[in-house]
Amino acid sequence: MLKIVDLGRMDYEACVELQRGHLEKVADGTEPDTLFLVEHPPVLTLGSDFHDRNLLLPLSEYEANGIQIFRTDRGGDVTYHGPGQLVIYPVFNVANLGKDLHKWLRSLEETIIQTLKNYDIDGQRLSVNTGVWVGNNKIAAIGIKVRRWVSMHGIALNCNPDMTPFHMIIPCGIQGHGVTSLSLELGTDISIADAKPHVVASFKQVFNFAQSE
């Protein structure tokens, strides 16, 4: 069974605490695998591999631009979340999926690759960089943490965000690559509401929930 929870817009820190509490319930078997869908106010999250050099402005300038900064326990470097970006948090029992974190990450990428097919966009993997790419530009960032073999954090899919904040950082610490969105690729506005049903359908397909519900 897959439980879908649409959180609307929620502060990043509150959403992290929600995931942590829910992770324990999934690990204990009192809650099923759960897919949280959310949109965050502008925030830069600094992962466990964060390096200061990937922030291109002084901290005060981010705050002056209305962007919070939050240190988090997911993997990866600096990532931007904000309006127009669909953030997808699968709090899933990875033990039931074989305890294979490499496969888990590749499966998360596959959910977005399948989502993009609905828009005739060819999403790709890069062998050395986790995430989903369209050409040389990242359209979905991925960062996770696993505790008790249950995963939290997840995927940020750019639908129609303001792209300006991405130019204030080196996204995910990756030099020489850009960032894109569904709307930029298609030349028309694609909202979070447009993308949500495709994302849910892709998760059900990739993780075989559709066959059991």
Secondary structure as the mmCIF struct_conf table of DSSP 4:
data_model
#
loop_
_struct_conf.conf_type_id
_struct_conf.id
_struct_conf.beg_label_comp_id
_struct_conf.beg_label_asym_id
_struct_conf.beg_label_seq_id
_struct_conf.end_label_comp_id
_struct_conf.end_label_asym_id
_struct_conf.end_label_seq_id
STRN STRN1 LEU A 2 ARG A 9
HELX_RH_AL_P HELX_RH_AL_P1 TYR A 12 ASP A 28
TURN_TY1_P TURN_TY1_P1 GLY A 29 GLY A 29
BEND BEND1 THR A 30 GLU A 31
STRN STRN2 ASP A 33 GLU A 39
HELX_LH_PP_P HELX_LH_PP_P1 HIS A 40 PRO A 41
BEND BEND2 PRO A 42 PRO A 42
STRN STRN3 VAL A 43 LEU A 46
TURN_TY1_P TURN_TY1_P2 SER A 48 ASP A 49
HELX_RH_3T_P HELX_RH_3T_P1 ASP A 52 ASN A 54
STRN STRN4 LEU A 55 LEU A 55
BEND BEND3 LEU A 57 LEU A 57
HELX_RH_AL_P HELX_RH_AL_P2 LEU A 59 ALA A 64
TURN_TY1_P TURN_TY1_P3 ASN A 65 GLY A 66
STRN STRN5 GLN A 68 ARG A 71
BEND BEND4 ASP A 73 ASP A 77
STRN STRN6 VAL A 78 HIS A 81
TURN_TY1_P TURN_TY1_P4 PRO A 83 GLY A 84
STRN STRN7 GLN A 85 VAL A 91
STRN STRN8 ASN A 93 ASN A 93
HELX_RH_3T_P HELX_RH_3T_P2 VAL A 94 LEU A 97
TURN_TY1_P TURN_TY1_P5 GLY A 98 GLY A 98
BEND BEND5 LYS A 99 LYS A 99
HELX_RH_AL_P HELX_RH_AL_P3 LEU A 101 LYS A 117
TURN_TY1_P TURN_TY1_P6 ASN A 118 ASP A 120
STRN STRN9 GLN A 124 LEU A 126
TURN_TY1_P TURN_TY1_P7 SER A 127 VAL A 128
STRN STRN10 ASN A 129 VAL A 134
TURN_TY1_P TURN_TY1_P8 GLY A 135 ASN A 136
STRN STRN11 ASN A 137 ARG A 147
TURN_TY1_P TURN_TY1_P9 ARG A 148 TRP A 149
STRN STRN12 VAL A 150 ASN A 158
BEND BEND6 CYS A 159 ASN A 160
HELX_RH_3T_P HELX_RH_3T_P3 THR A 164 MET A 168
STRN STRN13 ILE A 169 ILE A 169
HELX_RH_3T_P HELX_RH_3T_P4 PRO A 171 GLY A 173
TURN_TY1_P TURN_TY1_P10 GLN A 175 GLY A 176
STRN STRN14 GLY A 178 VAL A 179
HELX_RH_AL_P HELX_RH_AL_P4 LEU A 182 LEU A 186
TURN_TY1_P TURN_TY1_P11 GLY A 187 GLY A 187
BEND BEND7 THR A 188 THR A 188
HELX_RH_AL_P HELX_RH_AL_P5 ILE A 192 VAL A 206
TURN_TY1_P TURN_TY1_P12 PHE A 207 ASN A 208
TURN_TY1_P TURN_TY1_P13 ALA A 210 SER A 212
#
